[in-house]
Amino acid sequence: MTSEPVYYLSLMDVSARLRSGELKPTALTESILARIARHDGELKSYTTLLADRAIAKARQAEGELNRGFWRGPLHGVPIAVKDLCYTDFAPTAAGMFIHKNFVPPYTSTVVERLERAGAILLGKLSMTEGAFATHHPGMPTPVNPWHADVWTGASSSGSGAATAAGLCYGSLGSDTGGSIRFPSSGCGLTGLKPTWGRVSRYGVFPLSDSLDHIGPMTRTAADCAAMLDAIAGADPCDPTTLLAPVPDYVACLTAGIRGLRVGIAQSYAFEGMGEEVLTVLNGARDALVASGARFVPVEFPPITDPMTAWMHLCLAEAAIAHEATYPSRAAEYGPGLNGVLEAAGKVTAAELGKAHILRDRFTGQVAGMFRDIDVLLIPVMSAPSPSAAEWDEMAKGDLAPALRYTAPFDLTGMPALTMNGGFDKRGAPIGFQLVGKHLSEDLLLRAGYSFQSITDWHTRHPALD
């Protein structure tokens, strides 16, 4: 049995101990709340802590487990969600100072599904303002638990910090241009951006409705599978959700990846990489080969025009998301989102029309590339995570270079799994991505599970104690 501290166990390990009775939901929840009290004053990952409610839910779960009633792998497990998931029992600020006291009239589908699966919701996690690139100066800015000077990732920064630091066993993030994958990479996590429409967005504050994705951020691929099992599937409250059947993601994990065709887009994803990132990519490639995969060279389509399309769509749809408060309350916005919404007003009808055309064309081109492969191996960024100060400067300019490996797959809606593949010279994690065809989450998670079965990067944790 592992001697790892209980707060750094994987969600699935904790689940097994809860089911066997070795751990009890109430005591476990109390211990994680105590850890939050000890560390989150520095890390600032939680914007709202729901301690009393969490203890009450833990007692309920404990009673159910004591009676032999098991809801599934999340039953009794303390988790948290990004603070753009509506809850009718707590504020949902979406990182916005003007909404810090807003209590929605209903609860998001993803939160309802997590609680129906027995998860214990500890609280709401801090994030950038409106889920764009920077934090509002009046709201918490989470700190990377691996290295205080390293960027935590945007916009699911609190989700990354809390999950990495042992302040929850899994969390929800959202991804419009990379916001599950950046904090998962920078904080050493396993994060999944599902296929667009695989997970309901009902009751989730939008940045860009046609680009937003909701997904799990955890420590392992198996943990991601357990959370996705709980939240995936059609939702009558969100007509954009897909009607395709939802597989049992946990049951699919152990089938192996012998014969898996992994695409290597040399010019797009390997050339021009920083040495430390290239080491991670090569290590991931070698581990997948050792698990039975084979590699296929592919050409990735040009991304300059699609990145422009992504930006125009994101800006125009962000303006819609904020039309009730911008520009009428522009003075209360932070400088970052204020600048974004000001730029949104300059997107022309022609630019928006071209964006839709380019999106369809690019999606078709990428789908064509996937005729020859099952997954695509790419970095999250071409260099290790920037410092927090460097990111703030980058966010003032053209973000396209930083988003070149993430935003294209928000544009196509394809799923992407990010995992830790090593560390830079500062001791900060470096992630990589496996991208799949639409609705191939089961395959991505199986590949991730195989990778993590023969590597130990996912078992490393920040030394906070």
C-alpha positions in Angstrom: 0.0 0.0 0.0 1.3 3.4 -0.9 2.7 5.6 1.9 1.7 8.8 0.0 -0.1 11.4 2.1 -3.8 11.0 1.9 -4.2 14.4 0.3 -2.0 13.5 -2.6 -3.7 10.2 -3.4 -5.4 9.9 -6.7 -9.2 10.3 -6.8 -9.5 6.6 -7.7 -7.2 5.5 -4.9 -9.3 7.6 -2.4 -12.5 6.2 -3.9 -11.3 2.6 -3.3 -10.5 3.4 0.3 -13.8 5.1 0.9 -15.7 2.1 -0.6 -13.7 -0.3 1.6 -14.3 1.7 4.7 -10.6 2.4 5.3 -11.4 6.1 4.8 -14.6 7.9 5.9 -16.0 10.8 3.9 -16.5 13.0 7.0 -13.0 12.7 8.3 -11.5 12.9 4.9 -13.4 16.1 4.1 -12.4 17.6 7.4 -8.8 16.8 6.7 -8.9 18.5 3.3 -10.6 21.5 4.7 -7.9 21.7 7.3 -5.3 21.6 4.5 -7.1 24.4 2.7 -7.0 26.5 5.9 -3.3 25.8 6.2 -2.2 26.6 2.6 -4.8 28.5 0.7 -4.1 31.8 2.3 -0.9 31.7 0.2 -2.2 29.9 -2.8 -5.5 31.7 -3.2 -7.1 28.9 -5.2 -10.6 29.1 -3.6 -12.8 32.1 -4.0 -15.7 30.6 -2.0 -15.3 27.8 0.6 -18.4 25.8 1.5 -17.1 24.1 4.6 -20.4 23.5 6.5 -22.2 22.3 3.4 -19.4 20.0 2.5 -19.4 18.4 6.0 -23.1 17.9 5.8 -22.8 16.3 2.4 -19.9 14.1 3.6 -22.1 12.9 6.5 -24.8 12.0 4.0 -22.3 10.1 1.9 -20.9 8.3 4.9 -24.4 7.1 5.9 -25.0 5.8 2.4 -21.7 4.0 2.2 -22.2 2.5 5.7 -25.5 1.1 4.4 -23.8 -0.4 1.4 -25.1 2.1 -1.1 -22.4 3.1 -3.5 -23.1 5.8 -6.2 -19.8 5.2 -8.1 -16.2 6.3 -8.0 -16.9 9.9 -6.9 -19.0 8.9 -3.9 -17.6 10.7 -0.8 -14.7 12.2 -2.7 -14.0 16.0 -2.0 -13.8 18.0 -5.3 -14.2 21.6 -6.3 -15.4 23.5 -9.4 -14.3 26.6 -11.3 -16.3 29.6 -10.2 -18.2 30.0 -13.4 -20.4 26.9 -12.7 -23.7 28.3 -11.4 -24.7 27.2 -7.9 -28.0 28.3 -6.3 -26.5 27.8 -2.8 -23.3 30.0 -3.3 -22.1 33.0 -5.3 -20.8 32.5 -8.8 -18.5 35.4 -9.7 -16.8 34.0 -12.9 -13.7 35.9 -11.7 -15.6 39.2 -12.0 -15.6 41.8 -9.3 -19.0 43.0 -10.3 -20.5 39.5 -9.8 -18.7 38.6 -6.6 -22.0 38.5 -4.6 -24.2 37.1 -7.4 -26.1 33.9 -6.4 -27.7 32.3 -9.5 -31.3 31.2 -9.4 -30.4 27.7 -10.5 -27.4 25.2 -10.4 -25.4 24.1 -13.4 -26.0 20.7 -14.9 -22.3 19.7 -14.3 -22.5 20.5 -10.5 -25.9 18.7 -10.2 -24.4 15.6 -11.9 -21.3 15.6 -9.8 -23.3 15.8 -6.6 -25.7 13.2 -7.9 -22.7 10.9 -8.3 -21.9 11.5 -4.6 -19.0 14.0 -4.9 -18.4 16.4 -2.0 -18.2 19.9 -3.3 -15.7 21.8 -1.2 -16.1 25.2 -2.9 -15.7 27.4 -5.9 -12.3 28.0 -7.4 -10.7 31.2 -8.5 -10.3 32.1 -12.1 -9.4 34.9 -14.5 -11.9 37.7 -15.1 -14.7 36.4 -17.3 -12.5 33.4 -18.2 -10.2 35.4 -20.5 -6.4 35.8 -19.9 -5.9 37.9 -16.8 -7.3 38.2 -13.3 -9.3 41.2 -12.0 -7.1 43.2 -9.6 -9.9 43.0 -7.0 -10.2 39.2 -7.2 -7.9 36.4 -6.0 -4.9 35.5 -8.3 -3.9 31.9 -7.6 -0.3 31.0 -7.0 1.4 28.0 -8.7 2.1 25.5 -5.8 5.2 24.2 -7.6 6.9 27.6 -7.9 5.4 30.9 -6.9 6.9 32.8 -9.8 5.6 30.4 -12.5 2.4 31.2 -14.3 -0.5 29.1 -12.9 -2.3 29.0 -16.2 -5.4 30.8 -17.4 -8.3 30.8 -16.9 -8.8 27.7 -14.7 -5.9 28.9 -12.5 -7.6 28.0 -9.2 -8.5 24.6 -10.5 -4.9 23.9 -11.4 -3.5 25.2 -8.1 -6.0 23.5 -5.8 -5.8 20.1 -7.5 -2.0 20.1 -7.6 -1.7 21.2 -4.0 -3.9 18.5 -2.5 -6.7 20.9 -1.7 -9.2 18.7 -3.7 -9.0 15.4 -5.5 -10.3 16.7 -8.8 -11.9 19.9 -10.2 -13.7 21.2 -13.2 -12.2 23.7 -15.6 -13.3 25.4 -18.8 -11.4 25.7 -22.0 -12.0 28.3 -24.8 -8.4 28.8 -26.0 -6.5 26.5 -23.7 -7.8 27.1 -20.2 -7.9 23.5 -19.0 -4.7 22.6 -20.7 -2.5 25.5 -19.7 -3.1 25.1 -15.9 -2.9 21.3 -16.2 0.5 21.6 -17.9 1.8 24.3 -15.5 0.6 22.5 -12.4 1.5 19.0 -13.4 -2.0 17.6 -13.8 -4.0 15.5 -16.2 -6.7 17.6 -17.8 -9.2 16.8 -20.5 -10.9 19.2 -22.9 -13.8 17.0 -24.2 -15.4 17.2 -27.6 -17.5 20.3 -27.8 -21.0 19.2 -26.8 -20.0 16.1 -24.9 -20.5 18.0 -21.6 -23.4 20.4 -20.9 -22.7 24.1 -20.6 -26.1 24.8 -19.0 -25.5 27.2 -16.1 -21.9 27.9 -17.0 -21.0 31.6 -17.4 -19.8 31.9 -21.0 -16.8 33.5 -22.5 -17.5 32.3 -26.1 -20.5 30.0 -26.5 -19.3 28.2 -29.6 -15.8 27.7 -28.3 -16.3 27.0 -24.6 -15.7 23.4 -23.3 -16.1 22.1 -19.7 -13.9 19.2 -18.5 -12.1 17.6 -15.6 -8.7 18.5 -14.1 -7.3 15.7 -12.0 -4.1 13.8 -11.2 -4.5 10.8 -13.5 -6.2 9.7 -16.6 -8.3 7.3 -14.6 -9.4 10.2 -12.4 -10.4 12.1 -15.5 -12.4 9.1 -16.7 -14.3 8.9 -13.4 -15.2 12.6 -13.5 -16.2 12.5 -17.2 -18.4 9.5 -16.6 -20.4 11.6 -14.1 -20.7 14.8 -16.2 -20.9 13.6 -19.9 -24.0 13.2 -21.9 -27.0 14.9 -23.5 -28.8 17.6 -21.4 -32.3 18.9 -22.4 -31.3 22.2 -20.8 -28.4 22.6 -23.3 -29.6 21.8 -26.8 -26.0 21.9 -28.1 -25.1 18.8 -26.2 -24.5 15.7 -28.3 -26.9 12.8 -28.4 -24.2 10.2 -28.9 -24.2 7.4 -26.3 -21.7 7.9 -23.5 -19.2 5.0 -23.0 -18.1 3.8 -19.6 -14.8 5.7 -19.6 -13.4 3.9 -16.6 -14.1 0.5 -18.0 -12.3 1.4 -21.2 -9.0 2.3 -19.6 -7.2 -1.0 -19.5 -7.7 -2.3 -23.1 -4.2 -1.2 -24.1 -3.0 0.8 -27.1 -1.2 -1.8 -29.2 -1.4 -0.6 -32.8 -2.5 2.9 -31.9 -1.5 5.3 -34.7 0.1 8.4 -33.2 0.5 11.4 -35.5 3.8 13.3 -35.5 3.4 16.7 -37.2 7.1 17.5 -37.4 7.0 21.0 -38.7 4.0 22.1 -36.5 4.7 20.4 -33.2 8.4 19.4 -33.0 10.5 21.9 -34.9 11.3 25.1 -33.1 10.6 23.6 -29.7 12.6 24.7 -26.6 15.0 21.9 -25.6 13.1 21.1 -22.4 9.7 20.8 -24.2 11.3 18.7 -26.9 12.7 16.3 -24.3 9.1 15.9 -22.9 7.7 15.3 -26.4 10.3 12.7 -27.2 9.8 11.0 -23.8 6.1 10.8 -24.4 6.6 9.4 -27.9 9.0 6.7 -26.5 6.7 5.7 -23.7 3.7 5.4 -26.1 5.9 3.2 -28.4 6.9 1.1 -25.5 3.1 0.6 -24.8 2.5 -0.7 -28.4 1.8 2.5 -30.3 3.3 3.3 -33.7 4.0 6.7 -35.2 2.8 8.1 -38.4 4.2 11.4 -39.9 1.5 13.9 -40.8 1.2 17.4 -42.1 -0.8 19.8 -40.0 -2.8 22.4 -41.9 -1.7 26.1 -41.7 -3.0 27.8 -38.6 -2.5 31.6 -39.3 -6.0 32.2 -40.7 -7.7 29.8 -38.3 -6.1 31.6 -35.4 -7.5 34.9 -36.7 -10.9 33.2 -37.0 -10.7 32.0 -33.4 -9.9 35.4 -32.1 -12.8 37.1 -34.1 -15.3 34.5 -32.9 -14.1 34.7 -29.3 -14.2 38.5 -29.2 -17.6 38.7 -30.9 -19.2 36.1 -28.6 -17.6 37.6 -25.5 -19.3 40.9 -26.3 -22.6 39.0 -26.3 -21.8 37.3 -22.9 -21.2 40.7 -21.4 -23.8 42.9 -23.1 -25.8 43.3 -19.8 -22.8 44.9 -18.1 -20.5 46.2 -20.8 -20.1 49.0 -21.7 -22.6 50.3 -19.0 -20.3 49.2 -16.2 -17.0 49.3 -18.0 -15.3 51.2 -15.2 -15.7 48.2 -12.9 -14.0 45.8 -15.2 -10.3 45.0 -14.9 -7.9 46.4 -17.6 -7.5 43.0 -19.4 -11.1 42.1 -20.0 -12.0 45.8 -20.6 -9.5 45.8 -23.4 -10.9 42.6 -24.9 -14.4 43.9 -24.9 -13.4 47.2 -26.4 -11.7 45.2 -29.2 -14.8 43.1 -29.6 -16.7 46.1 -30.7 -14.3 46.5 -33.7 -15.0 43.0 -35.2 -16.8 43.6 -38.4 -19.6 41.6 -39.9 -17.3 40.5 -42.8 -14.6 39.4 -40.3 -17.2 37.3 -38.4 -18.6 35.8 -41.5 -15.1 34.8 -42.7 -14.4 33.3 -39.3 -17.2 30.9 -39.7 -16.1 29.9 -43.2 -12.5 29.5 -42.1 -13.6 27.4 -39.1 -15.5 25.0 -41.2 -12.7 24.7 -43.7 -10.0 24.2 -41.0 -12.1 21.6 -39.2 -12.5 19.6 -42.4 -8.7 19.8 -43.0 -7.9 18.5 -39.5 -10.5 15.8 -39.8 -8.9 14.8 -43.1 -5.5 14.5 -41.4 -7.1 12.2 -38.8 -8.0 9.6 -41.5 -4.5 8.3 -41.1 -4.0 8.5 -37.4 -5.9 7.9 -34.1 -4.3 10.6 -31.9 -1.9 13.5 -32.5 1.0 14.2 -30.1 1.8 17.9 -29.6 3.1 20.3 -26.9 1.0 22.7 -24.9 3.4 25.5 -25.5 6.7 25.7 -27.4 8.6 26.7 -24.2 8.1 26.0 -20.5 5.4 28.0 -18.7 6.3 31.7 -18.5 6.5 33.5 -15.3 3.4 35.1 -14.0 4.8 38.5 -14.8 5.8 37.4 -18.3 2.3 36.1 -19.0 0.8 39.4 -17.9 3.0 41.1 -20.5 2.2 38.5 -23.2 -1.6 39.0 -22.5 -1.3 42.7 -23.5 -0.3 41.8 -27.0 -1.0 39.2 -29.6 -1.9 35.9 -27.9 -1.8 33.8 -31.1 1.8 32.5 -30.6 0.9 31.3 -27.0 -2.3 29.6 -28.2 -1.0 27.9 -31.4 -1.2 24.4 -29.8 -4.4 24.9 -27.9 -6.9 27.2 -29.6 -7.0 25.3 -32.9 -8.8 22.4 -31.1 -11.3 24.7 -29.5 -12.0 25.9 -33.0 -12.5 22.3 -34.3 -14.1 21.1 -31.1 -11.9 18.0 -30.9 -11.0 16.5 -27.6 -7.5 16.9 -26.1 -5.8 15.3 -23.1 -3.0 17.0 -21.3 -0.5 15.2 -19.0 2.7 16.0 -17.2 5.7 14.7 -19.1 8.6 16.2 -17.1 10.0 19.3 -15.5 12.0 22.3 -16.5 15.2 23.6 -14.8 13.1 25.6 -12.3 11.3 22.4 -11.2 8.0 23.4 -12.8 6.0 20.8 -14.7 5.9 20.6 -18.5 2.8 19.0 -20.1 2.1 17.6 -23.5 -1.2 16.9 -25.4 -2.8 14.0 -27.1 -5.6 15.2 -29.5 -8.2 12.9 -30.9 -11.1 12.7 -33.3 -14.5 13.9 -32.2 -15.9 11.8 -29.4 -12.7 9.8 -28.9 -12.3 10.6 -25.2 -12.3 6.9 -24.4 -9.3 6.4 -26.7 -7.4 9.4 -25.3 -8.0 8.3 -21.8 -6.9 4.8 -22.6 -3.7 6.2 -24.1 -3.2 8.4 -21.1 -3.7 5.5 -18.8 -1.1 3.4 -20.7 1.4 6.3 -20.6 0.9 6.7 -16.9 1.2 2.9 -16.3 4.8 3.0 -17.3 5.9 6.5 -16.2 5.7 8.3 -12.9 5.4 12.0 -13.7 1.8 12.0 -12.5 2.9 10.8 -9.1 5.1 13.9 -8.4 3.6 16.6 -6.2 4.7 20.1 -5.0 6.5 20.1 -1.6 4.3 22.3 0.4 4.8 20.6 3.8 
